[in-house]
Amino acid sequence: MSPIPRPNTSHGHDNHHQHDLVSQEPGETYSFFEALKLPNIFIRCWTPKNSGTPEQRPLLLSSASVYSSITPSPPSSLAQKYGTCTEILHYGSFSSVRLYARKATSSPTGTSPKQLYVIKVFRRSSSPTIITHHRFEKSLSSSLSHPNILRTIDSLLNDRDELCLVTEYCAAGDLCTLIATTGATLTLSDINCFFKQIMRAIAYLHDRGIAHRDLKPENILLTAYGAVKLADFGSAVCLSRSDASDSETETEGEPDGGVAYSYCPPRKLLGTIPYIAPEELCEVQKVDPRAGDVWAAGLVYMAMRSRRLLWRMASEEEDGRYREYLVGRKGEEGYAPIEGLGEKRCRNVVYAMLDPNPRRRITASQVLRSEWMYPVRVCRAGELGL
């Protein structure tokens, strides 16, 4: 990997800083979970449900097809606009994520450099549930506009009539890889800058009644200049208007693109287990899923600071390290990994984000307004999403 030239981002503002990130070569991926063996809790804690008649399930738009709002394009249009697929970055059950490259071109007016795009390809399905979910993800991703959320550039069909979401390419890779490769050299200023960008993206979603539901370092991307981009809305949910307004901040209207606030994917365990909040692991009374995002964000911050997972699962019965946390947060000496953060204002906010009671847990906007996070300065790239 080689350093990417960074633009002059100071512009006379001595309160802004820059990040020395390097380009992430496609294919270099890391995971906290490669050697993680998880206990079988699903039978006891959660049974996936997809019950109810079609009339009882929420609908996004009147059409039953995910493709109805997209005008079919000539088979060559995807290649003409975005080049050719150079690598499959991820291959899942219902979709794949691919890297596309468009070659540099010359014209009388100048030369266009080589451009990279990331395209999520949804495989066609006859299942109404899967079709509705694909349409929801397309509508939601296209409606979001924030410097710290991955930008959806286009949606179109490929030559196999599969829905394709085209997003910007983030040259510095994901936060998990950054932690694994350069974690020891990340400064506290870097970490706090990244974390404030993450919390701004989360607060933006929460203010609109949207919960991400799969927040983890692998879904947090970085540009070459240090801007954070929250990605992957495949597990996201939109709250009903009454649920969304039953909190500190109320949502105002629906996202552009016709996303209905009543939509929620079929009931299942959403997210990545080490980052799932304790209330999500058991069938308890209805709670705001946005609280789960705050919990996961607290664990992401701890991963940046300590370069490890605090526990495998937020279950007192299943994980001894989580039991240690519950005992430690109540004791006079506290929980060692959080106490090791140093600054009291920082420790207090992290404890509040990792409150086992979701109704007492601090909100994303409260984190941003806290005495610890409010004065943190974000780099210009992070402010503008460069």
N, C-alpha and C positions, 0 to 999 in steps of 0.2 A: 504494500500500500504506500502511496506517496501523498504528501501534503497537497491540498487543493489551495490555490491562491485565494486569499480572502480580500474582499473589497475593503476600502477604507471606510470604516463604519463610525469613526469618531465624530466627524463633522463638528468639531469644536466642543463636544459635550464630554467633559472630563469625568462625568458620572457614569459613562457607558464603558463596557469592557468587551473583549472579544474572546472566542474560544478557539484553541488550536486543535481542531478536529482533523481527521484524515479521512480520505474516501474509503468506503467499505466495498471491497471487491465482492461482486455477486457470488454467492455460494459459501461465504464465510459466515457461518451462523453458530451461535452458542445457546445453550439453554441451562437454566438452573436445575432442570428436571431430568437430565439425561440419566442419572443414577438414582432417581427418586422412586421408591417403591411405596405405593399407597395402599393402606388397608381397605378392605372391601366393606364400605359403609353404606352402599347405595340401597341395599335391601332394607336395612334398618331405618335409615334416615329419609329416603326419598324414593318414591315410585313415580316414574314418568307417567304423565297423563295426557291424553289427547282426546278426552271425552267431549260429549256435547254434539248437538246437531249443527249443521252448517249455519243455521239461523242464529244459534247461540254464540257462535264464534264471531269475533269482530272482523269487519272488512275494512280494507283501506280505500279502495275506489270501487266504482260500480262494476268495472270489467273484471272478469275472472282470470284474465290472462296477463302475465307479467309483461308481455310484449306489445300490448295494445297501444301504448302511448309512444312507441318507437316506430318510426317509418323504416321499413326494411331498406337497407342500402345495398348497392351492388356488391357482390362477393369480394371484390378487390378493395373496397373502401377502407377497411381496417388497416390493411397493409399500406395503402396509399397515404393514409393520414398518420400512422404511427409506426410504420416500418415492419420489421420481422421479429418473431420471438427468438430470443437468444438463450433463454434459460427459464426453466420452471422453478420458481422460488418456493412454492408450496403446493401440495396436491392433497385436497381434502375430499370428503364424501360427496359434497354437492357442488364444489367449485375448485378452481385452481388459480394460483396467482403467478403471473408470468412477467418476465422482463422483456420489454420491446425496445428496439433501437431503430431510429430513423437516421439514415446516413446523411452526412453533410452534403449540402447541395449548393450549386453555384448558379447565379443568375446575373443579368446585366446590372441589377441594382445592388449586388453584393453576394456574400457567401453565408449560408446558414450552417452553424456548427452541428455536429452530431447531437441528437437529442435522445434521452432515455425516458421511458414511461413504464409504469407498473400497471398491469391490466388484470383485473379479477374477472375470470370467465365462469359464469354460472351454467352448469350443465342443465340441459332441458329436462323437465320432469312432468309427469302427468298428475302428480299429487297436488291437489288444491292447496294444501298446507304449505308445501315447499314453494309453490308458485307465489302465494301470497307473501311468504317470507322474503323471497327474492325481490319482489316488487317493493316491499317495505324498505329493505336495505338500500335499494336504488334510490327511492324517493328521499329517504332520510339523508343519505350521503350527499346527494345532489343539493339538498336544501341548506346544508351547514356552511357557514362562512365565518371563519375565525382564523387569525394568524397562526394559532397553535393546533389546528385540526387539519388533517391531511385533505388537500383540495381534490375534489372530483372534477376532472376536466371535461369528461364527455361520457355518454352512454350510448351504445349502438350495438347492432347485431353483427356477428361474424358470419363467415360463409356457411356455418352449420346452424344458423339461426339461434345461436346461444347469446344470451345477454352478456355484454362486456362493460365493465366499469373502468374507465381510464383515470388514473390518478397520477399526481406528480411523483417523481423519483427523488428519494432522500439519500444523498450520496454518502452520508456518514453512518448509514445502517441503523440498527435499533439500539435502544438503551441497554438491553441485556448484553449485547456484544461489546458495547463501550465499557460497561462495568467489568466484563471478563478480561478485556484486553488492556485497558488503561485505567482501571479502577484505582490503582495505587497512586496514580498521578493526577487524579481529579481533585481539584482544590475545593474547599468549602464554598468559595464564591461560585464555582462552576455548578456544584450540586444544588445550591440554593436557587441559582438562576434557572436551571432546568426544572426544578420542583415548582417554582412560581409559575412558569409557563404551563406545566401540567395542570396545576390547580386553576389557572385561568380558563383552560379548555374545559375542565370539568364543571366549573361554575357556569360557563356559557351554556353547556348542555343542561345542567340542572335548572337554570332559570327558565328554560324552555320545556321543562317537564320530561326531559330525556335522561335515562340512566344508561351508561355504557355497558356495564355488567361483565366486562372481561378486561379490566385494567391490570396490566402487568408490563414489565420492561420490554417484552417482545413486541408489544403493541404500541410502543412509544418510539417513534422514529426521530432522526435528527438530520438536519441539512448540513452541508459542508461548513456553514457559517455559524452553527450553534442554535438554530431555531428548532424547538420541539414541535413534533406533529403527532397528535393522537390519532391512531388508525384503528381499523377493523371494527365496524359496527354490526357485525353479524349476530351478536348477542344482545344488542341494545333493545330497550323497551321504551315505549312512550306511555306516560301515565294518563289516566282519565283527567279531565279538567278539575274535578273535585279533589282527586288525590294530589294533583300537581299544585293546587293552590293551598293545600292543607299543610303548609310549611312556611318558613320565614319569608321566602320570595315566591311570588305568584308568577305563573306563566302568562304570557300575553299572546293569544292567537296561536295558530297552527304554523308549523314550519312550511316554507314554500314547497310546492310540489304535491300538496294534497295528502300529506301523511296524517292519518287519523290518530287522535290521542288515545283512542280506546284500544289500540293494537298492543298485544303482547304475544310473543312466540308461545307455542304450546308448552304447557308446564313441564319443566325439566330443570335439572341442576345446571345453571348457567355459570360460566367462568372457569378459571383454572384453580384447582383445589387449594394450593397454598395461599392464594390471595382471596379466597371466598370468605366473607364475613360469617361469624358463628350462627347468626339468625337464618342464613341461607341454607345451612346444612341440615336443618330440622324443620318439620312442618309446625310452625308456630303461628301466632296471630299475624295478620297482615301488617307488613312494615314497608316503609318507603325504600325502594331499591337504590335510591340515590345515596342512602347511608352506607350501602355496601361499596359504592365507588370511593367514598372517603376512607373507609377501612383499607381498601386495596391501595389507595394512594399513600397512606401512612406506611404500609409495608414496602412500597416502592421506594419511599424516602429512606427507610432503614436499609434496604438493599444497596442503595447508592452509598450510604455511609459505612456500612459494615461488610459489604460485598458477599452477603450470604442471606439465606432465608432464615427467619426467626423460628419457624416451625413448619411442619408438613401440612398441618390441618388445624383449624381453629376449633378443635373438639377436645374438651377436657378428658373425655373417656378414651380417646384414641391417641392422643399425643402428649407425652410427658413434658415436652418443652413448652407447649401451650399452657399446661397446668402451672409450670414454673412462672410463666408470665402473669397469670391470674393471681398467684400468691404474691409475686414481687410487686405488682402495681399497688397492692393494698398495704405492703409493709413499709416500715420507716426507711429502709435502705433502697427501696425501689427495685426496678427490674434492670439488671446490670447493663444489657445492651443499650437501653434508652438512657440510663444514667450516664453512660459513656459518651453521649452526645455533647456533654458539657453545658452549654448555655441553658439556663433554667427556662427561659421563655420558649426555647425550641423544645425542650423536654416536655413542658406542659402541653404544648399543642399536639405533639405526637401521641402522648397519653390520651388526649381528648379525641384524637382521630381513631385510636385503637380502643375506645371504650366498648366493652362487650355488649352494653345495652344500646341498641341502635337509636332509641328515643332520647338518650342523653348525648349521643355522639355529636361532635361539632360538625357544622356544615362547611361546604367548600368556600362559600363567601365569607364565613367567619374565620376560616384559616387565612384567607387573603387579607382580612382586616386585623388580624392579630398583631400584637406588639412585635412579635418575632418576624412575621412574613411581610408586613406592610412596608418596612423600609428597604427590603431586598431590591436591589437594582437588577433589572433585566437588560441583557444586551440588546443592541439595536436590531440585530437579526431576529431575536425572539419577539421584539415588539412588532416588527413588520412582517414576520413570517418568511424571511429571506432564505 
